[in-house]
Amino acid sequence: MNVASRKPASVKNTVERVSAPYEPGVNMTIKNAFYAQSGGVTAVINASACGVIETARKHADKIGTVYAGRNGIIGALTEDLIDTSKESDADIAALRYTPSGAFGSCRFKMKSLEANKREYERLIDIFKAHNIGYFFYNGGGDSADTCFKVSQLSEAMGYPIQAIHVPKTVDNDLPITDCCPGFGSVAKYIAVSTLEASFDVKSMCKTSTKIFVVEVMGRHAGWIAAAGGLVADQGIPVVILFPEIEFDQAKFLASVDAKVKEHGFCTIVVSEGCHYPDGKFLAEQGTRDAFGHAQLGGAAPVVANMIKEALGYKFHWAVADYLQRAARHIASKTDVEQAYALGEAAVMLALDGKNSVMPTVVRLSDIPYKWEIGAAELKDVANVEKFMPRDFISEDGYGITDKCRNYLTGLIQGEDYPAYENGLPKFVTMKNVAVEKKLPEFKL
Amino acid sequence: MNVASRKPASVKNTVERVSAPYEPGVNMTIKNAFYAQSGGVTAVINASACGVIETARKHADKIGTVYAGRNGIIGALTEDLIDTSKESDADIAALRYTPSGAFGSCRFKMKSLEANKREYERLIDIFKAHNIGYFFYNGGGDSADTCFKVSQLSEAMGYPIQAIHVPKTVDNDLPITDCCPGFGSVAKYIAVSTLEASFDVKSMCKTSTKIFVVEVMGRHAGWIAAAGGLVADQGIPVVILFPEIEFDQAKFLASVDAKVKEHGFCTIVVSEGCHYPDGKFLAEQGTRDAFGHAQLGGAAPVVANMIKEALGYKFHWAVADYLQRAARHIASKTDVEQAYALGEAAVMLALDGKNSVMPTVVRLSDIPYKWEIGAAELKDVANVEKFMPRDFISEDGYGITDKCRNYLTGLIQGEDYPAYENGLPKFVTMKNVAVEKKLPEFKL
């Protein structure tokens, strides 16, 4: 089937095959649901899981058990399913405050139906064996593509399945939705941490550190780096190195030097994806250790050493890496609420008979930030990457514009602290009880 | 004067010279106070400043204006004083929630009285010119030494000054006091962040990252690294690389490999001070870039690459650097309370006529953690470094013992969140109004 030509009518057809439960007076066929987490995890992907499972539990007349894939789609393919009904309501509620992927995630991209029919047939076998009629896939761009392919199974392989994608990615690069759950919390973490560290450097700059470089995630898009730009409102001199802007060493050094001369210090937020005009990442310096082995370093030490060599300023640098995307302790309340709402909406869309869709965040206003839940067709989501608009980046390429500031500010609103016990956050670990296998083994 | 032989009598003599204000019926001589921040700043050094200034304001009958040194002791030497009376009560109260050094800090160690009499004479000139009778110095080991030298001025140079040291250092290496303000908050940040990132890796390890390395501060002592060990209680496989334990590559790799084989992943907390038996830091790998320039990297990428090369595991690494010591957003409530209490106690010690002392934290019990304020003679503090006891480190050198866990747990108790505005913490920036200069310029 050519998905681009999919008409509402065909969606309706798909739905009708699983719509028996909705017909009053007809013996209800309760279907189970499959839920899986995919790709890099975030501080709030479990909040989406919480939204999916709590909402499904409220509709036990239509949805039976929610089976989670252990380690994402791999759990489906290998029939390694987790019975979430074995988890208490309290533990499921605690997912809202627990970072990471509670059921395990994976980096595994399914090929097209044509290229690997065997895997899709296996999925159908699993769905049939466990009476699964709902497929909720929680991930980013690659996962949206997988989910879209699964949504085609209904027609292509004659098995009734409603596939709903639940958006998630700190990279914030999914189209249509105003933002992606996970991003708002990373943005908040980076803005808060950059502000704190900048205050620190400001205190030290008279006789010591004048340069602070923090490296943030974002290989293709500078959304996360942009969040560091929010500290400029508080008088912090900050230079941002976006992946969208080709690195120009002389211009960059001049910008940093001017800021140090004016303010006594300068903060630099460098995206891991920052690169030279020839595409080479800043982090790829051809660096070798004493034995001649290639060393993988970060962009931050490269930038810091570059400044030291050219301008002589004492520096400190940090690489936030997983600390940023796992930082549930300073998650954005808005982000948590959206993550939950999207999980909830995915189930409601399923109950509404939808297939091949993704619930989205629709922005209603910037200040105050108001949003509601919408929905997008997966055919419009899969394999489309959303980059930062050029007018979100200041003309010199090193800062953010008001437009960007207005966009970001809404996403970092509010705090949503986890409970603490003995000084540490009280995160939940699922029991993750395995469902009995019914099928022969399957080699990945 | 031989400080080691100082007797209570001589302390008393010192006090009597400035004790006029305490004699009832005698015309009160109100003295001003000098307060300065020194060395690396922390998330809570401003809470100590808050304690000093608020307490001084409550005793306006004895203490006049609190002058802060702009950029630490340099502000005193160059007569660059800040009039804190120009700051509102609300702004001074907000210091409690603001990381960094609000008046600027410095890295500047005064030489001995014999080696640099000129600087001490200058200090006395400044004290005289601004009627300063109280000297509060907020810092670590070097600052305690400076404060001790200033405390000797009274006798050695015939100027009445009461010098009180307010402890501060994330390194936690001051003697006598149970802990140093700043450390508890870094410990909490590292424990929380390590826990969050470990949950993340645990989700990813099936098909992706199996190793997470986080580098923490602590060149000489492993107090901060030890805090990462607290996550072991939550089932996280963690290997800690302390500066106290000479690095043994083969043994380390075997320990990591065993943990990955058992748990599927492993978290490594490496102290920046971790070194080989010959004293060479892990971070000093003789690394050179493509042009042959020496590159300063961190210990984390070295450890991560080492594991990748030997064991083949996919890794991620982070370097927390200033993010850890500036992280007011997740400060330990206990730490904030101690920082404030020590600032307050410093003023009360001064009002009690004390000189050459440092208020301390005295531990009364581990669980629940109970503490009170005590005091130590500066002669017993200056130039004494407190290391981690060997029995705080597990026998294999890669973990912490129950003794260490009991020690650390008290220090990270409680959260003390700053207020937020528009998604970001509401930190205060002082007006920092300069006091009119009365003396000729002084070249440092």
Interface residues (C-beta under 8 A of the other chain):
Chain A: Q37 G40 V41 A43 N71 I74 T98 P99 S100 G101 A102 G104 S105 C106 R107 F108 K188 A191 V192 S193 L195 E196 A197 F199 D200 V201 K202 S203 M204 K206 T207 S208 F212 V214 L230 V231 Q234 G235 Q285 G286 T287 R288 D289 A290 H293 Q295 L296 G297 G298 A300 P301 A304 N305 E309 H316 W317 A318 V319 A320 D321 Y322 L323 R325 A326 A327 R328 H329 I330 S332 T409 I412 Q413 G414 E415 Y417 Y420 N422 G423 L424 P425 F427 T429
Chain B: Q37 G40 V41 A43 N71 I74 T98 P99 S100 G101 A102 G104 S105 C106 R107 F108 K188 A191 V192 S193 L195 E196 A197 F199 D200 V201 K202 S203 M204 K206 T207 S208 F212 V214 L230 V231 Q234 G235 Q285 G286 T287 R288 D289 A290 H293 Q295 L296 G297 G298 A300 P301 V302 A304 N305 E309 H316 W317 A318 V319 A320 D321 Y322 L323 R325 A326 A327 R328 H329 I330 S332 T409 L411 I412 Q413 G414 E415 Y417 Y420 N422 G423 L424 P425 F427 T429
